[in-house]
Amino acid sequence: MDLVVEVYELTKRLPKSEEYRLTSQLIRAVVSVPSNIAEGHERSTARDYANFLSIAKGSLMETETLLTLAVRLGYLTDGATASTFALVTEVSKMLSVLRKRLVVR
């Protein structure tokens, strides 16, 4: 959820011309991360949960890619996104560990 809040704050810096392109895609991707975690948690099997964690990780990587694109296009700076990229890395590690624990059982 912290990542979602950070990305929402960053999207306020994107140009209005990107509202229905990069901005909406970025918000959709980042919101999908905790949404898929929550949905998977309520599934009946660990295997289903693990699958939703994989989907969440895919959305997380999409978020990272879109943020990288925003930096490369000059809409955001490395300094403005540093903590967000660090959070992406942290969430990625957490998802990997959790998924691995579910699959091992």
C-alpha positions, -999 to +999 in steps of 0.1 A: +000+000+000+029+024+007+041+018-028+007+027-042+007+060-023+042+068-035+033+062-071+001+082-068+023+111-055+047+107-084+020+107-110+010+142-099+043+153-115+035+138-149+023+161-176-014+164-183-008+150-218+001+116-202-031+114-181-048+088-203-015+071-213+014+067-189-004+080-158-034+057-160-013+027-169+010+033-140-018+037-115-035+006-129-003-015-126+006-003-090-030-008-077-030-043-091-001-053-068-019-052-034-052-061-050-039-094-063-022-101-030-055-096-012-075-116-037-050-145-036-050-145+002-087-152+002-084-181-022-089-216-009-055-231-016-019-221-012-014-229-049-041-203-058-025-178-035+009-184-050-005-178-085-020-145-074+014-135-059+030-142-093+004-119-109+012-093-083+049-096-091+041-091-128+022-059-120+051-048-098+076-053-126+052-034-150+051-006-124+089-005-123+091-005-161+067+024-164+085+044-137+118+038-157+101+050-188+089+082-170+124+089-159+138+082-194+112+105-209+123+132-185+090+134-166+105+123-134+141+124-120+162+098-105+161+116-072+123+118-071+120+081-078+149+066-058+128+057-027+100+043-049+125+021-068+139+009-035+104+001-023+097-018-056+128-039-048+117-046-013+082-056-023+097-078-050+118-097-025+089-101-001+067-115-028+094-139-039+100-152-004+063-155+004+056-174-029+085-197-023+072-206+011+037-213-002+050-235-031+073-255-008+044-266+015 
